[in-house]
Amino acid sequence: MRPGAAASRSLGGSRAAGEERALTSVAAGEMYEAEEPQDLPRLWHVTLSVSGGEAPLKEVRRGLEQLAHDHPFLLTSRYANDHAEIRYWEEARDLHDAAAVALRLWGEHRQTAKLPPWEIVGLEVIDRETYHQRIAEGYGPLPATPVGVHPF
């Protein structure tokens, strides 16, 4: 017999030999339940605005098309010769992670996509529920259609 087995039987263990013990669940505390959803990734709608010196429209378009190829979740890009707006969905644990990825997007892809040397001048990151609520109420960013790279 394993140590402690006799003691547990004497404390009310009235099971017959070989009888299975019923398992019961223990409720998780409120603190645990509140933390669990934060660890799951969520979808965030990102709008990144960049601006800088004038660049040929053809080069801006080509760079944004390459960025869309490199970053497959890119929904739509609008551009002019001195600014652009990029909209896409990002999957991240929280807003801080989604914003951090968004703030690195332009710089990390500038060389490979041959993007203009513009700076980020605006960033909006909203959760999926807020995005759909705005659309339903008729305000906020219009749905990203048509998908792709388009002039302003």
N, CA and C atoms as an extended XYZ file, in Angstrom:
456
Properties=species:S:1:pos:R:3:atomname:S:1:resname:S:1:resid:I:1 pbc="F F F"
N         0.843       -1.164        0.000 N   MET     1
C         0.000        0.000        0.000 CA  MET     1
C         0.900        1.243        0.000 C   MET     1
N         0.532        2.284       -0.795 N   ARG     2
C         1.328        3.492       -0.867 CA  ARG     2
C         1.175        4.322        0.399 C   ARG     2
N         2.162        5.119        0.734 N   PRO     3
C         2.091        5.923        1.960 CA  PRO     3
C         0.871        6.839        1.918 C   PRO     3
N         0.165        6.911        3.002 N   GLY     4
C        -1.005        7.789        3.089 CA  GLY     4
C        -2.287        7.133        2.645 C   GLY     4
N        -2.218        5.974        1.972 N   ALA     5
C        -3.430        5.340        1.477 CA  ALA     5
C        -4.303        4.877        2.620 C   ALA     5
N        -3.699        4.316        3.638 N   ALA     6
C        -4.483        3.841        4.786 CA  ALA     6
C        -5.150        5.013        5.478 C   ALA     6
N        -4.445        6.120        5.592 N   ALA     7
C        -5.007        7.293        6.258 CA  ALA     7
C        -6.212        7.823        5.489 C   ALA     7
N        -6.117        7.832        4.149 N   SER     8
C        -7.242        8.359        3.385 CA  SER     8
C        -8.456        7.451        3.488 C   SER     8
N        -8.242        6.157        3.593 N   ARG     9
C        -9.362        5.226        3.750 CA  ARG     9
C       -10.020        5.417        5.103 C   ARG     9
N        -9.201        5.685        6.102 N   SER    10
C        -9.770        5.824        7.432 CA  SER    10
C       -10.508        7.152        7.598 C   SER    10
N       -10.270        8.120        6.655 N   LEU    11
C       -10.948        9.416        6.743 CA  LEU    11
C       -12.271        9.411        5.984 C   LEU    11
N       -12.824        8.286        5.767 N   GLY    12
C       -14.119        8.240        5.108 CA  GLY    12
C       -14.046        7.590        3.762 C   GLY    12
N       -12.954        6.947        3.440 N   GLY    13
C       -12.864        6.266        2.163 CA  GLY    13
C       -13.638        4.966        2.235 C   GLY    13
N       -14.895        4.979        1.843 N   SER    14
C       -15.733        3.793        1.954 CA  SER    14
C       -15.857        3.052        0.625 C   SER    14
N       -14.907        3.264       -0.300 N   ARG    15
C       -14.968        2.607       -1.604 CA  ARG    15
C       -14.591        1.146       -1.464 C   ARG    15
N       -15.208        0.329       -2.260 N   ALA    16
C       -14.831       -1.085       -2.307 CA  ALA    16
C       -13.560       -1.201       -3.114 C   ALA    16
N       -12.837       -2.281       -2.964 N   ALA    17
C       -11.598       -2.506       -3.704 CA  ALA    17
C       -11.882       -2.436       -5.200 C   ALA    17
N       -11.071       -1.652       -5.958 N   GLY    18
C       -11.223       -1.541       -7.406 CA  GLY    18
C       -12.263       -0.519       -7.846 C   GLY    18
N       -13.005        0.055       -6.934 N   GLU    19
C       -14.036        1.029       -7.290 CA  GLU    19
C       -13.367        2.340       -7.698 C   GLU    19
N       -13.829        2.934       -8.809 N   GLU    20
C       -13.274        4.199       -9.300 CA  GLU    20
C       -13.748        5.363       -8.445 C   GLU    20
N       -12.874        6.311       -8.295 N   ARG    21
C       -13.208        7.520       -7.561 CA  ARG    21
C       -13.771        8.547       -8.533 C   ARG    21
N       -14.870        9.179       -8.207 N   ALA    22
C       -15.478       10.178       -9.080 CA  ALA    22
C       -14.631       11.445       -9.083 C   ALA    22
N       -14.438       12.018      -10.262 N   LEU    23
C       -13.696       13.265      -10.375 CA  LEU    23
C       -14.661       14.429      -10.281 C   LEU    23
N       -14.259       15.454       -9.602 N   THR    24
C       -15.077       16.657       -9.518 CA  THR    24
C       -14.248       17.824      -10.017 C   THR    24
N       -14.914       18.838      -10.534 N   SER    25
C       -14.189       20.007      -11.017 CA  SER    25
C       -14.155       21.070       -9.939 C   SER    25
N       -13.144       21.863      -10.006 N   VAL    26
C       -12.992       22.971       -9.080 CA  VAL    26
C       -13.101       24.240       -9.901 C   VAL    26
N       -13.978       25.130       -9.494 N   ALA    27
C       -14.172       26.369      -10.247 CA  ALA    27
C       -12.902       27.202      -10.240 C   ALA    27
N       -12.574       27.736      -11.402 N   ALA    28
C       -11.420       28.632      -11.490 CA  ALA    28
C       -11.787       29.947      -10.840 C   ALA    28
N       -10.837       30.556      -10.214 N   GLY    29
C       -11.091       31.841       -9.576 CA  GLY    29
C       -11.348       32.916      -10.609 C   GLY    29
N       -11.959       34.006      -10.206 N   GLU    30
C       -12.244       35.111      -11.124 CA  GLU    30
C       -10.974       35.648      -11.767 C   GLU    30
N        -9.882       35.656      -11.014 N   MET    31
C        -8.635       36.183      -11.540 CA  MET    31
C        -8.169       35.355      -12.732 C   MET    31
N        -8.264       34.041      -12.633 N   TYR    32
C        -7.835       33.170      -13.734 CA  TYR    32
C        -8.721       33.378      -14.945 C   TYR    32
N       -10.030       33.432      -14.730 N   GLU    33
C       -10.969       33.595      -15.835 CA  GLU    33
C       -10.758       34.921      -16.550 C   GLU    33
N       -10.430       35.955      -15.823 N   ALA    34
C       -10.228       37.265      -16.434 CA  ALA    34
C        -8.958       37.290      -17.274 C   ALA    34
N        -7.950       36.499      -16.915 N   GLU    35
C        -6.684       36.524      -17.635 CA  GLU    35
C        -6.706       35.666      -18.892 C   GLU    35
N        -7.502       34.634      -18.924 N   GLU    36
C        -7.470       33.683      -20.026 CA  GLU    36
C        -7.697       34.322      -21.406 C   GLU    36
N        -8.741       35.139      -21.614 N   PRO    37
C        -8.966       35.685      -22.949 CA  PRO    37
C        -7.828       36.580      -23.449 C   PRO    37
N        -7.067       37.197      -22.561 N   GLN    38
C        -5.994       38.078      -22.987 CA  GLN    38
C        -4.891       37.317      -23.699 C   GLN    38
N        -4.749       36.043      -23.408 N   ASP    39
C        -3.691       35.260      -24.021 CA  ASP    39
C        -4.057       34.774      -25.426 C   ASP    39
N        -5.334       34.833      -25.768 N   LEU    40
C        -5.774       34.372      -27.075 CA  LEU    40
C        -5.590       35.492      -28.093 C   LEU    40
N        -5.094       35.173      -29.287 N   PRO    41
C        -4.944       36.222      -30.294 CA  PRO    41
C        -6.306       36.744      -30.757 C   PRO    41
N        -6.340       38.013      -31.086 N   ARG    42
C        -7.559       38.662      -31.575 CA  ARG    42
C        -7.233       39.347      -32.887 C   ARG    42
N        -8.264       39.714      -33.623 N   LEU    43
C        -8.067       40.456      -34.865 CA  LEU    43
C        -8.189       41.951      -34.596 C   LEU    43
N        -7.250       42.701      -35.155 N   TRP    44
C        -7.202       44.154      -35.006 CA  TRP    44
C        -7.179       44.778      -36.397 C   TRP    44
N        -8.007       45.795      -36.624 N   HIS    45
C        -7.989       46.518      -37.895 CA  HIS    45
C        -6.995       47.661      -37.758 C   HIS    45
N        -6.016       47.680      -38.662 N   VAL    46
C        -4.933       48.653      -38.603 CA  VAL    46
C        -5.017       49.591      -39.799 C   VAL    46
N        -4.902       50.868      -39.535 N   THR    47
C        -4.757       51.876      -40.585 CA  THR    47
C        -3.450       52.609      -40.313 C   THR    47
N        -2.512       52.482      -41.235 N   LEU    48
C        -1.192       53.097      -41.109 CA  LEU    48
C        -1.075       54.192      -42.163 C   LEU    48
N        -0.754       55.409      -41.741 N   SER    49
C        -0.579       56.533      -42.668 CA  SER    49
C         0.889       56.927      -42.694 C   SER    49
N         1.408       57.088      -43.906 N   VAL    50
C         2.802       57.490      -44.089 CA  VAL    50
C         2.849       58.708      -45.004 C   VAL    50
N         3.908       59.510      -44.857 N   SER    51
C         4.015       60.728      -45.641 CA  SER    51
C         5.474       61.134      -45.750 C   SER    51
N         5.772       61.903      -46.787 N   GLY    52
C         7.138       62.388      -46.965 CA  GLY    52
C         7.282       63.140      -48.271 C   GLY    52
N         8.526       63.243      -48.712 N   GLY    53
C         8.807       63.943      -49.965 CA  GLY    53
C         8.168       63.243      -51.161 C   GLY    53
N         7.963       64.012      -52.214 N   GLU    54
C         7.323       63.462      -53.414 CA  GLU    54
C         8.151       62.340      -54.030 C   GLU    54
N         7.433       61.339      -54.533 N   ALA    55
C         8.047       60.207      -55.227 CA  ALA    55
C         7.197       59.922      -56.463 C   ALA    55
N         7.805       59.384      -57.512 N   PRO    56
C         7.022       59.071      -58.711 CA  PRO    56
C         5.886       58.083      -58.377 C   PRO    56
N         4.679       58.404      -58.858 N   LEU    57
C         3.512       57.566      -58.560 CA  LEU    57
C         3.721       56.108      -58.944 C   LEU    57
N         4.399       55.888      -60.081 N   LYS    58
C         4.639       54.518      -60.542 CA  LYS    58
C         5.450       53.724      -59.521 C   LYS    58
N         6.465       54.375      -58.942 N   GLU    59
C         7.310       53.705      -57.949 CA  GLU    59
C         6.557       53.464      -56.637 C   GLU    59
N         5.714       54.430      -56.251 N   VAL    60
C         4.921       54.268      -55.037 CA  VAL    60
C         3.980       53.073      -55.195 C   VAL    60
N         3.303       53.023      -56.320 N   ARG    61
C         2.364       51.915      -56.578 CA  ARG    61
C         3.092       50.569      -56.582 C   ARG    61
N         4.215       50.496      -57.279 N   ARG    62
C         4.969       49.248      -57.354 CA  ARG    62
C         5.425       48.806      -55.967 C   ARG    62
N         5.893       49.757      -55.163 N   GLY    63
C         6.328       49.441      -53.804 CA  GLY    63
C         5.182       48.918      -52.941 C   GLY    63
N         4.016       49.560      -53.050 N   LEU    64
C         2.858       49.107      -52.271 CA  LEU    64
C         2.357       47.745      -52.747 C   LEU    64
N         2.442       47.497      -54.044 N   GLU    65
C         2.058       46.174      -54.560 CA  GLU    65
C         3.010       45.100      -54.035 C   GLU    65
N         4.299       45.428      -53.961 N   GLN    66
C         5.267       44.477      -53.411 CA  GLN    66
C         5.006       44.255      -51.923 C   GLN    66
N         4.682       45.326      -51.208 N   LEU    67
C         4.357       45.204      -49.785 CA  LEU    67
C         3.144       44.289      -49.602 C   LEU    67
N         2.146       44.437      -50.455 N   ALA    68
C         0.954       43.581      -50.377 CA  ALA    68
C         1.324       42.116      -50.637 C   ALA    68
N         2.266       41.907      -51.520 N   HIS    69
C         2.729       40.538      -51.802 CA  HIS    69
C         3.495       39.976      -50.602 C   HIS    69
N         4.338       40.797      -49.987 N   ASP    70
C         5.147       40.372      -48.840 CA  ASP    70
C         4.308       40.210      -47.569 C   ASP    70
N         3.268       40.999      -47.445 N   HIS    71
C         2.411       41.002      -46.245 CA  HIS    71
C         1.000       40.614      -46.689 C   HIS    71
N         0.706       39.322      -46.762 N   PRO    72
C        -0.529       38.856      -47.398 CA  PRO    72
C        -1.834       39.304      -46.737 C   PRO    72
N        -1.793       39.832      -45.513 N   PHE    73
C        -3.032       40.271      -44.880 CA  PHE    73
C        -3.391       41.701      -45.224 C   PHE    73
N        -2.581       42.330      -46.075 N   LEU    74
C        -2.845       43.698      -46.491 CA  LEU    74
C        -4.177       43.741      -47.247 C   LEU    74
N        -5.079       44.607      -46.822 N   LEU    75
C        -6.375       44.708      -47.473 CA  LEU    75
C        -6.347       45.693      -48.632 C   LEU    75
N        -5.952       46.903      -48.299 N   THR    76
C        -5.989       47.936      -49.326 CA  THR    76
C        -4.950       49.003      -49.021 C   THR    76
N        -4.462       49.614      -50.064 N   SER    77
C        -3.548       50.747      -49.939 CA  SER    77
C        -4.055       51.832      -50.863 C   SER    77
N        -4.006       53.044      -50.375 N   ARG    78
C        -4.303       54.207      -51.208 CA  ARG    78
C        -3.058       55.070      -51.185 C   ARG    78
N        -2.780       55.718      -52.299 N   TYR    79
C        -1.517       56.451      -52.361 CA  TYR    79
C        -1.634       57.693      -53.235 C   TYR    79
N        -0.714       58.604      -52.989 N   ALA    80
C        -0.475       59.787      -53.818 CA  ALA    80
C         1.043       59.890      -53.903 C   ALA    80
N         1.543       60.944      -54.532 N   ASN    81
C         2.996       61.024      -54.698 CA  ASN    81
C         3.736       61.441      -53.425 C   ASN    81
N         2.985       61.839      -52.371 N   ASP    82
C         3.668       62.232      -51.133 CA  ASP    82
C         3.073       61.616      -49.863 C   ASP    82
N         2.107       60.719      -50.003 N   HIS    83
C         1.546       60.049      -48.832 CA  HIS    83
C         0.803       58.774      -49.243 C   HIS    83
N         0.585       57.913      -48.260 N   ALA    84
C        -0.145       56.673      -48.509 CA  ALA    84
C        -0.847       56.236      -47.231 C   ALA    84
N        -1.855       55.415      -47.423 N   GLU    85
C        -2.590       54.833      -46.303 CA  GLU    85
C        -2.704       53.342      -46.564 C   GLU    85
N        -2.361       52.560      -45.556 N   ILE    86
C        -2.370       51.102      -45.664 CA  ILE    86
C        -3.337       50.570      -44.619 C   ILE    86
N        -4.250       49.697      -45.042 N   ARG    87
C        -5.217       49.115      -44.114 CA  ARG    87
C        -5.152       47.598      -44.202 C   ARG    87
N        -5.162       46.970      -43.030 N   TYR    88
C        -5.089       45.511      -43.004 CA  TYR    88
C        -5.540       44.990      -41.652 C   TYR    88
N        -5.722       43.678      -41.564 N   TRP    89
C        -6.052       43.002      -40.313 CA  TRP    89
C        -4.786       42.381      -39.753 C   TRP    89
N        -4.601       42.557      -38.468 N   GLU    90
C        -3.452       41.970      -37.771 CA  GLU    90
C        -3.972       41.065      -36.664 C   GLU    90
N        -3.390       39.889      -36.546 N   GLU    91
C        -3.742       39.002      -35.445 CA  GLU    91
C        -2.693       39.182      -34.355 C   GLU    91
N        -3.159       39.563      -33.155 N   ALA    92
C        -2.234       39.811      -32.052 CA  ALA    92
C        -2.947       39.592      -30.729 C   ALA    92
N        -2.159       39.379      -29.698 N   ARG    93
C        -2.687       39.131      -28.353 CA  ARG    93
C        -3.431       40.351      -27.814 C   ARG    93
N        -2.868       41.539      -28.047 N   ASP    94
C        -3.508       42.754      -27.546 CA  ASP    94
C        -3.156       43.930      -28.450 C   ASP    94
N        -3.720       45.080      -28.124 N   LEU    95
C        -3.511       46.279      -28.937 CA  LEU    95
C        -2.036       46.666      -28.989 C   LEU    95
N        -1.330       46.512      -27.891 N   HIS    96
C         0.087       46.877      -27.859 CA  HIS    96
C         0.889       46.061      -28.879 C   HIS    96
N         0.619       44.765      -28.955 N   ASP    97
C         1.337       43.922      -29.918 CA  ASP    97
C         0.973       44.295      -31.349 C   ASP    97
N        -0.317       44.533      -31.610 N   ALA    98
C        -0.757       44.900      -32.962 CA  ALA    98
C        -0.129       46.231      -33.386 C   ALA    98
N        -0.084       47.197      -32.472 N   ALA    99
C         0.503       48.499      -32.787 CA  ALA    99
C         2.005       48.381      -33.014 C   ALA    99
N         2.678       47.556      -32.229 N   ALA   100
C         4.126       47.378      -32.394 CA  ALA   100
C         4.449       46.801      -33.770 C   ALA   100
N         3.671       45.824      -34.196 N   VAL   101
C         3.878       45.234      -35.528 CA  VAL   101
C         3.622       46.293      -36.605 C   VAL   101
N         2.555       47.049      -36.443 N   ALA   102
C         2.201       48.078      -37.429 CA  ALA   102
C         3.289       49.148      -37.540 C   ALA   102
N         3.852       49.541      -36.409 N   LEU   103
C         4.886       50.579      -36.425 CA  LEU   103
C         6.188       50.095      -37.059 C   LEU   103
N         6.379       48.788      -37.118 N   ARG   104
C         7.581       48.236      -37.758 CA  ARG   104
C         7.357       47.929      -39.244 C   ARG   104
N         6.121       47.827      -39.665 N   LEU   105
C         5.797       47.375      -41.022 CA  LEU   105
C         6.508       48.181      -42.110 C   LEU   105
N         6.368       49.483      -42.084 N   TRP   106
C         6.930       50.325      -43.146 CA  TRP   106
C         8.454       50.223      -43.174 C   TRP   106
N         9.082       50.380      -42.012 N   GLY   107
C        10.536       50.352      -41.952 CA  GLY   107
C        11.133       49.004      -42.330 C   GLY   107
N        10.517       47.931      -41.872 N   GLU   108
C        11.046       46.598      -42.162 CA  GLU   108
C        10.911       46.208      -43.627 C   GLU   108
N         9.932       46.766      -44.316 N   HIS   109
C         9.717       46.416      -45.722 CA  HIS   109
C        10.209       47.485      -46.682 C   HIS   109
N        10.767       48.578      -46.148 N   ARG   110
C        11.188       49.688      -47.015 CA  ARG   110
C        12.225       49.255      -48.036 C   ARG   110
N        13.203       48.485      -47.613 N   GLN   111
C        14.265       48.062      -48.538 CA  GLN   111
C        13.754       47.010      -49.520 C   GLN   111
N        13.124       45.955      -48.994 N   THR   112
C        12.712       44.838      -49.856 CA  THR   112
C        11.626       45.238      -50.846 C   THR   112
N        10.696       46.095      -50.430 N   ALA   113
C         9.618       46.524      -51.328 CA  ALA   113
C         9.967       47.810      -52.070 C   ALA   113
N        11.129       48.378      -51.759 N   LYS   114
C        11.569       49.652      -52.365 CA  LYS   114
C        10.518       50.745      -52.177 C   LYS   114
N        10.102       50.900      -50.920 N   LEU   115
C         9.124       51.924      -50.568 CA  LEU   115
C         9.823       53.272      -50.418 C   LEU   115
N         9.096       54.365      -50.615 N   PRO   116
C         9.704       55.688      -50.430 CA  PRO   116
C        10.171       55.868      -48.979 C   PRO   116
N        11.143       56.753      -48.750 N   PRO   117
C        11.658       56.981      -47.387 CA  PRO   117
C        10.728       57.877      -46.565 C   PRO   117
N         9.468       57.525      -46.517 N   TRP   118
C         8.492       58.316      -45.789 CA  TRP   118
C         8.442       57.891      -44.327 C   TRP   118
N         7.888       58.780      -43.498 N   GLU   119
C         7.736       58.456      -42.081 CA  GLU   119
C         6.274       58.148      -41.775 C   GLU   119
N         6.084       57.406      -40.701 N   ILE   120
C         4.726       57.107      -40.249 CA  ILE   120
C         4.189       58.368      -39.572 C   ILE   120
N         3.028       58.826      -40.032 N   VAL   121
C         2.432       60.044      -39.486 CA  VAL   121
C         1.098       59.765      -38.795 C   VAL   121
N         0.606       58.530      -38.894 N   GLY   122
C        -0.654       58.196      -38.236 CA  GLY   122
C        -0.816       56.698      -38.094 C   GLY   122
N        -1.481       56.318      -37.022 N   LEU   123
C        -1.739       54.906      -36.765 CA  LEU   123
C        -3.046       54.787      -36.007 C   LEU   123
N        -3.934       53.951      -36.509 N   GLU   124
C        -5.146       53.621      -35.779 CA  GLU   124
C        -5.237       52.108      -35.699 C   GLU   124
N        -5.455       51.605      -34.500 N   VAL   125
C        -5.614       50.170      -34.275 CA  VAL   125
C        -6.894       50.003      -33.469 C   VAL   125
N        -7.875       49.307      -34.047 N   ILE   126
C        -9.133       49.068      -33.338 CA  ILE   126
C        -9.468       47.587      -33.406 C   ILE   126
N       -10.176       47.106      -32.400 N   ASP   127
C       -10.525       45.692      -32.401 CA  ASP   127
C       -11.637       45.423      -33.415 C   ASP   127
N       -11.836       44.168      -33.687 N   ARG   128
C       -12.793       43.749      -34.725 CA  ARG   128
C       -14.213       44.219      -34.399 C   ARG   128
N       -14.596       44.100      -33.129 N   GLU   129
C       -15.944       44.499      -32.715 CA  GLU   129
C       -16.170       45.988      -32.956 C   GLU   129
N       -15.201       46.816      -32.595 N   THR   130
C       -15.312       48.257      -32.801 CA  THR   130
C       -15.384       48.582      -34.286 C   THR   130
N       -14.569       47.917      -35.097 N   TYR   131
C       -14.584       48.136      -36.543 CA  TYR   131
C       -15.977       47.861      -37.107 C   TYR   131
N       -16.541       46.709      -36.761 N   HIS   132
C       -17.863       46.347      -37.296 CA  HIS   132
C       -18.967       47.245      -36.735 C   HIS   132
N       -18.822       47.695      -35.500 N   GLN   133
C       -19.790       48.615      -34.916 CA  GLN   133
C       -19.771       49.942      -35.668 C   GLN   133
N       -18.591       50.438      -35.967 N   ARG   134
C       -18.472       51.692      -36.720 CA  ARG   134
C       -19.112       51.569      -38.101 C   ARG   134
N       -18.841       50.471      -38.776 N   ILE   135
C       -19.404       50.265      -40.115 CA  ILE   135
C       -20.928       50.216      -40.038 C   ILE   135
N       -21.462       49.479      -39.054 N   ALA   136
C       -22.913       49.354      -38.902 CA  ALA   136
C       -23.571       50.702      -38.609 C   ALA   136
N       -22.868       51.564      -37.876 N   GLU   137
C       -23.412       52.874      -37.531 CA  GLU   137
C       -23.159       53.919      -38.619 C   GLU   137
N       -22.451       53.540      -39.660 N   GLY   138
C       -22.247       54.433      -40.792 CA  GLY   138
C       -21.111       55.424      -40.647 C   GLY   138
N       -20.197       55.193      -39.738 N   TYR   139
C       -19.036       56.063      -39.619 CA  TYR   139
C       -17.788       55.215      -39.445 C   TYR   139
N       -16.655       55.879      -39.418 N   GLY   140
C       -15.408       55.135      -39.313 CA  GLY   140
C       -14.870       54.833      -40.697 C   GLY   140
N       -13.813       54.045      -40.757 N   PRO   141
C       -13.220       53.746      -42.071 CA  PRO   141
C       -14.178       52.903      -42.902 C   PRO   141
N       -14.336       53.289      -44.144 N   LEU   142
C       -15.198       52.511      -45.027 CA  LEU   142
C       -14.608       51.126      -45.220 C   LEU   142
N       -15.441       50.128      -45.473 N   PRO   143
C       -14.902       48.785      -45.703 CA  PRO   143
C       -13.857       48.827      -46.807 C   PRO   143
N       -12.841       48.012      -46.661 N   ALA   144
C       -11.707       48.014      -47.581 CA  ALA   144
C       -12.071       47.334      -48.889 C   ALA   144
N       -12.901       47.991      -49.658 N   THR   145
C       -13.224       47.471      -50.986 CA  THR   145
C       -13.065       48.607      -51.957 C   THR   145
N       -12.551       48.429      -53.105 N   PRO   146
C       -11.985       47.163      -53.542 CA  PRO   146
C       -10.628       46.923      -52.891 C   PRO   146
N       -10.346       45.671      -52.680 N   VAL   147
C        -9.066       45.266      -52.106 CA  VAL   147
C        -7.986       45.526      -53.136 C   VAL   147
N        -6.833       45.972      -52.699 N   GLY   148
C        -5.720       46.197      -53.612 CA  GLY   148
C        -5.078       47.544      -53.385 C   GLY   148
N        -4.308       47.978      -54.370 N   VAL   149
C        -3.561       49.230      -54.312 CA  VAL   149
C        -4.210       50.218      -55.282 C   VAL   149
N        -4.631       51.378      -54.757 N   HIS   150
C        -5.371       52.345      -55.562 CA  HIS   150
C        -4.908       53.768      -55.267 C   HIS   150
N        -4.962       54.646      -56.276 N   PRO   151
C        -4.649       56.057      -56.008 CA  PRO   151
C        -5.761       56.691      -55.167 C   PRO   151
N        -5.420       57.777      -54.436 N   PHE   152
C        -6.439       58.515      -53.669 CA  PHE   152
C        -7.429       59.121      -54.623 C   PHE   152
